[in-house]
Amino acid sequence: MKSLEAVPAIRRLDTNRDALFAIDVVGDVSPADAENLFGLLEAAYALHPRIDVLVRLTDEESVDWANISENTIRQGVADALEHVVRCAAIGEPRWAPLVGGLFPKALPFEFRHFDSDDETAAWQWLGARPVSET
């Protein structure tokens, strides 16, 4: 039996910077998760036309790319190319080569990859820190 309240694979992280969009990717990413992510990004772009992005990969499993709308992916890439200033990726996704193929070889934003044990360096590079929920 499938639960209607399945935990989303993409979770927003609270930070001390308004113009930083930070997420955790946990488990299998469904098309609904991807649609939600792009909606959250659109809201972030509306508030801050230029943002930094931090993606923390935690127990990432897979992404159902085949069932994510081509238009959704195309629009998401176009928006990222227009709005993202810097992007930090923490961890090593197995699907990284697929995502890399969606973007031009020369990115118009700074991109850095950090190993899981270098998470602190990623936050420092973006001049931010996570804010724990209390």
Backbone as CSV, one residue per row, in Angstrom:
resi,resn,N_x,N_y,N_z,CA_x,CA_y,CA_z,C_x,C_y,C_z
1,MET,0.832,-1.177,0.000,0.000,0.000,0.000,0.882,1.248,0.000
2,LYS,0.600,2.164,-0.941,1.371,3.400,-1.015,0.773,4.453,-0.101
3,SER,1.620,5.125,0.583,1.170,6.175,1.486,0.977,7.471,0.720
4,LEU,-0.124,8.147,0.961,-0.349,9.454,0.354,0.548,10.506,0.971
5,GLU,1.131,10.167,2.106,1.992,11.116,2.790,3.446,10.666,2.735
6,ALA,3.878,10.222,1.563,5.272,9.814,1.394,6.178,11.028,1.645
7,VAL,7.302,10.780,2.257,8.238,11.856,2.557,8.880,12.329,1.253
8,PRO,8.874,13.636,0.992,9.493,14.134,-0.238,10.995,13.849,-0.244
9,ALA,11.532,13.559,-1.412,12.958,13.283,-1.550,13.780,14.567,-1.569
10,ILE,13.128,15.688,-1.856,13.816,16.976,-1.907,13.245,17.839,-0.794
11,ARG,14.134,18.248,0.111,13.709,19.012,1.288,14.475,20.320,1.363
12,ARG,13.773,21.391,1.567,14.367,22.717,1.687,15.102,22.826,3.016
13,LEU,16.280,23.424,3.002,17.068,23.659,4.214,16.997,25.142,4.570
14,ASP,16.716,25.444,5.818,16.734,26.830,6.282,18.176,27.283,6.432
15,THR,18.449,28.520,5.995,19.797,29.079,6.084,19.724,30.490,6.667
16,ASN,20.876,31.055,6.930,20.941,32.417,7.438,21.024,33.453,6.312
17,ARG,20.890,33.043,5.068,20.940,33.960,3.914,19.664,33.847,3.096
18,ASP,19.005,34.981,2.846,17.772,34.981,2.057,17.994,34.575,0.606
19,ALA,19.125,34.955,0.032,19.379,34.689,-1.385,20.156,33.389,-1.604
20,LEU,20.011,32.455,-0.665,20.605,31.125,-0.818,19.478,30.102,-0.792
21,PHE,19.396,29.301,-1.838,18.408,28.227,-1.934,19.149,26.934,-1.648
22,ALA,18.846,26.309,-0.517,19.558,25.098,-0.102,18.577,23.945,0.058
23,ILE,18.980,22.770,-0.450,18.131,21.590,-0.358,18.939,20.352,0.011
24,ASP,18.230,19.395,0.570,18.714,18.040,0.811,18.026,17.142,-0.209
25,VAL,18.762,16.247,-0.832,18.167,15.238,-1.711,18.365,13.900,-1.011
26,VAL,17.235,13.258,-0.646,17.264,12.033,0.151,16.390,10.981,-0.519
27,GLY,16.974,9.857,-0.891,16.176,8.767,-1.455,15.888,8.935,-2.938
28,ASP,14.816,8.283,-3.390,14.439,8.300,-4.805,13.689,9.589,-5.129
29,VAL,14.113,10.270,-6.190,13.466,11.512,-6.628,12.437,11.174,-7.693
30,SER,11.171,11.466,-7.394,10.067,11.183,-8.315,9.811,12.401,-9.202
31,PRO,9.028,12.232,-10.264,8.638,13.394,-11.072,7.934,14.467,-10.232
32,ALA,7.117,14.059,-9.255,6.440,15.034,-8.385,7.458,15.822,-7.562
33,ASP,8.516,15.151,-7.089,9.580,15.843,-6.357,10.258,16.880,-7.249
34,ALA,10.535,16.490,-8.491,11.190,17.403,-9.436,10.302,18.611,-9.722
35,GLU,9.018,18.384,-9.951,8.079,19.490,-10.192,8.056,20.424,-8.985
36,ASN,8.031,19.862,-7.793,8.040,20.666,-6.572,9.327,21.486,-6.476
37,LEU,10.462,20.861,-6.781,11.743,21.567,-6.745,11.730,22.763,-7.679
38,PHE,11.272,22.560,-8.916,11.266,23.662,-9.876,10.313,24.768,-9.435
39,GLY,9.209,24.403,-8.783,8.298,25.411,-8.245,8.935,26.214,-7.118
40,LEU,9.647,25.531,-6.235,10.354,26.220,-5.150,11.423,27.157,-5.702
41,LEU,12.129,26.697,-6.737,13.148,27.550,-7.357,12.519,28.785,-7.997
42,GLU,11.395,28.610,-8.696,10.718,29.754,-9.306,10.340,30.793,-8.251
43,ALA,9.863,30.335,-7.100,9.522,31.251,-6.007,10.769,31.972,-5.501
44,ALA,11.870,31.249,-5.394,13.127,31.859,-4.948,13.601,32.909,-5.949
45,TYR,13.490,32.615,-7.251,13.893,33.575,-8.284,13.021,34.830,-8.241
46,ALA,11.734,34.666,-7.925,10.819,35.809,-7.851,11.223,36.749,-6.707
47,LEU,11.689,36.179,-5.607,12.111,36.981,-4.464,13.502,37.576,-4.655
48,HIS,14.381,36.808,-5.290,15.788,37.210,-5.483,16.206,36.825,-6.891
49,PRO,16.285,37.785,-7.811,16.616,37.454,-9.204,17.969,36.757,-9.386
50,ARG,18.892,36.930,-8.433,20.192,36.264,-8.482,20.371,35.519,-7.153
51,ILE,20.553,34.202,-7.235,20.676,33.393,-6.019,21.870,32.455,-6.090
52,ASP,22.283,32.013,-4.927,23.232,30.917,-4.810,22.421,29.666,-4.472
53,VAL,22.960,28.503,-4.818,22.265,27.238,-4.594,23.220,26.264,-3.909
54,LEU,22.702,25.543,-2.921,23.451,24.471,-2.276,22.596,23.211,-2.350
55,VAL,23.186,22.143,-2.868,22.502,20.855,-2.977,23.298,19.849,-2.158
56,ARG,22.667,19.336,-1.111,23.316,18.329,-0.259,22.672,16.978,-0.558
57,LEU,23.483,16.051,-1.034,23.004,14.719,-1.401,23.204,13.781,-0.221
58,THR,22.086,13.339,0.350,22.102,12.492,1.536,21.372,11.197,1.203
59,ASP,22.076,10.108,1.138,21.454,8.819,0.829,20.641,8.867,-0.455
60,GLU,21.150,9.598,-1.421,20.474,9.717,-2.717,20.460,8.364,-3.403
61,GLU,19.349,8.013,-3.989,19.212,6.723,-4.666,19.153,6.883,-6.181
62,SER,18.060,7.476,-6.671,17.896,7.605,-8.112,16.947,8.748,-8.431
63,VAL,16.944,9.129,-9.707,16.027,10.145,-10.205,15.291,9.538,-11.386
64,ASP,13.984,9.682,-11.406,13.143,9.151,-12.479,13.091,10.157,-13.633
65,TRP,14.249,10.351,-14.316,14.351,11.349,-15.386,13.370,11.082,-16.518
66,ALA,13.122,9.828,-16.831,12.278,9.483,-17.981,10.854,10.007,-17.838
67,ASN,10.373,10.153,-16.609,8.997,10.578,-16.401,8.854,12.036,-15.986
68,ILE,9.968,12.779,-16.017,9.900,14.223,-15.754,9.701,14.907,-17.098
69,SER,8.728,15.780,-17.172,8.392,16.473,-18.419,9.622,17.149,-19.033
70,GLU,9.796,16.960,-20.341,10.901,17.610,-21.049,10.813,19.121,-20.924
71,ASN,9.586,19.658,-20.980,9.395,21.100,-20.833,9.812,21.572,-19.450
72,THR,9.508,20.791,-18.434,9.895,21.129,-17.065,11.413,21.189,-16.955
73,ILE,12.084,20.188,-17.489,13.551,20.166,-17.436,14.134,21.335,-18.226
74,ARG,13.632,21.551,-19.436,14.144,22.639,-20.286,13.974,23.992,-19.590
75,GLN,12.783,24.236,-19.003,12.530,25.505,-18.313,13.391,25.624,-17.058
76,GLY,13.556,24.526,-16.327,14.394,24.545,-15.130,15.836,24.893,-15.444
77,VAL,16.365,24.329,-16.520,17.744,24.625,-16.933,17.857,26.090,-17.362
78,ALA,16.922,26.563,-18.176,16.949,27.957,-18.643,16.899,28.929,-17.462
79,ASP,16.021,28.643,-16.491,15.915,29.507,-15.315,17.205,29.501,-14.505
80,ALA,17.807,28.334,-14.321,19.057,28.239,-13.565,20.155,29.043,-14.256
81,LEU,20.236,28.936,-15.570,21.267,29.667,-16.308,21.088,31.177,-16.165
82,GLU,19.852,31.621,-15.994,19.554,33.046,-15.863,19.738,33.565,-14.431
83,HIS,19.423,32.759,-13.434,19.334,33.261,-12.062,20.435,32.824,-11.102
84,VAL,21.089,31.698,-11.342,22.060,31.168,-10.380,23.412,31.861,-10.538
85,VAL,23.987,32.273,-9.397,25.306,32.909,-9.370,26.376,31.874,-9.035
86,ARG,26.139,31.114,-7.952,27.063,30.064,-7.525,26.258,28.853,-7.099
87,CYS,26.833,27.679,-7.329,26.168,26.440,-6.934,27.194,25.513,-6.290
88,ALA,26.863,25.047,-5.100,27.704,24.081,-4.392,26.944,22.767,-4.311
89,ALA,27.586,21.689,-4.725,27.002,20.352,-4.618,27.839,19.561,-3.622
90,ILE,27.157,18.985,-2.632,27.832,18.217,-1.588,27.433,16.756,-1.748
91,GLY,28.423,15.866,-1.883,28.146,14.448,-2.085,28.361,14.080,-3.541
92,GLU,28.150,12.838,-3.860,28.417,12.347,-5.227,27.210,11.595,-5.764
93,PRO,26.374,12.259,-6.566,25.213,11.565,-7.128,25.619,10.664,-8.283
94,ARG,24.962,9.531,-8.370,25.221,8.624,-9.492,24.659,9.189,-10.796
95,TRP,23.712,10.124,-10.688,23.088,10.675,-11.879,23.730,11.979,-12.340
96,ALA,24.857,12.390,-11.748,25.514,13.645,-12.104,25.845,13.755,-13.599
97,PRO,26.340,12.688,-14.251,26.638,12.826,-15.680,25.396,13.176,-16.513
98,LEU,24.232,12.674,-16.122,23.001,13.007,-16.848,22.659,14.484,-16.703
99,VAL,22.771,15.008,-15.492,22.476,16.422,-15.248,23.495,17.284,-15.981
100,GLY,24.751,16.885,-15.915,25.795,17.640,-16.600,25.517,17.793,-18.081
101,GLY,24.900,16.795,-18.682,24.578,16.850,-20.101,23.467,17.832,-20.435
102,LEU,22.701,18.294,-19.443,21.619,19.251,-19.674,22.131,20.685,-19.778
103,PHE,23.294,20.944,-19.188,23.838,22.292,-19.142,24.961,22.453,-20.168
104,PRO,25.205,23.704,-20.624,26.338,23.923,-21.531,27.652,23.624,-20.821
105,LYS,28.679,23.298,-21.606,29.990,22.967,-21.011,30.541,24.140,-20.209
106,ALA,30.403,25.365,-20.738,30.855,26.561,-20.034,29.645,27.163,-19.306
107,LEU,29.594,26.982,-18.006,28.465,27.473,-17.214,28.588,28.977,-16.976
108,PRO,27.454,29.683,-16.985,27.485,31.109,-16.683,27.456,31.387,-15.177
109,PHE,27.602,30.329,-14.369,27.672,30.495,-12.919,28.811,29.637,-12.389
110,GLU,29.285,29.989,-11.187,30.348,29.215,-10.551,29.760,27.935,-9.979
111,PHE,30.426,26.825,-10.226,29.987,25.536,-9.700,31.165,24.869,-9.005
112,ARG,30.917,24.401,-7.795,31.951,23.646,-7.074,31.328,22.411,-6.454
113,HIS,32.077,21.325,-6.530,31.671,20.063,-5.905,32.480,19.880,-4.632
114,PHE,31.796,19.458,-3.569,32.433,19.196,-2.284,32.094,17.773,-1.863
115,ASP,33.086,17.056,-1.347,32.822,15.732,-0.795,31.958,15.884,0.457
116,SER,31.288,14.818,0.832,30.403,14.852,2.006,31.123,15.325,3.264
117,ASP,32.395,14.946,3.399,33.120,15.356,4.605,33.646,16.793,4.519
118,ASP,33.403,17.482,3.389,33.805,18.880,3.214,32.603,19.824,3.227
119,GLU,31.491,19.391,3.828,30.274,20.212,3.812,30.510,21.603,4.400
120,THR,31.286,21.690,5.460,31.560,22.989,6.081,32.194,23.946,5.083
121,ALA,33.099,23.436,4.252,33.752,24.271,3.239,32.741,24.787,2.215
122,ALA,31.752,23.984,1.867,30.718,24.411,0.921,29.922,25.578,1.494
123,TRP,29.508,25.449,2.734,28.761,26.531,3.378,29.614,27.789,3.465
124,GLN,30.898,27.631,3.808,31.795,28.789,3.900,31.954,29.461,2.544
125,TRP,32.083,28.661,1.482,32.242,29.218,0.134,31.043,30.099,-0.231
126,LEU,29.865,29.697,0.220,28.655,30.457,-0.067,28.368,31.536,0.990
127,GLY,29.239,31.634,1.995,29.065,32.651,3.030,27.787,32.475,3.824
128,ALA,27.465,31.228,4.150,26.211,30.940,4.829,26.386,29.794,5.804
129,ARG,25.305,29.539,6.536,25.272,28.385,7.421,23.840,27.911,7.520
130,PRO,23.644,26.633,7.804,22.281,26.134,7.995,21.727,26.656,9.316
131,VAL,20.434,26.828,9.353,19.750,27.259,10.572,18.890,26.100,11.027
132,SER,19.177,25.598,12.224,18.398,24.450,12.713,17.015,24.894,13.120
133,GLU,16.062,23.990,12.891,14.687,24.261,13.280,14.547,23.988,14.772
134,THR,13.990,24.948,15.484,13.821,24.757,16.925,12.378,24.921,17.321
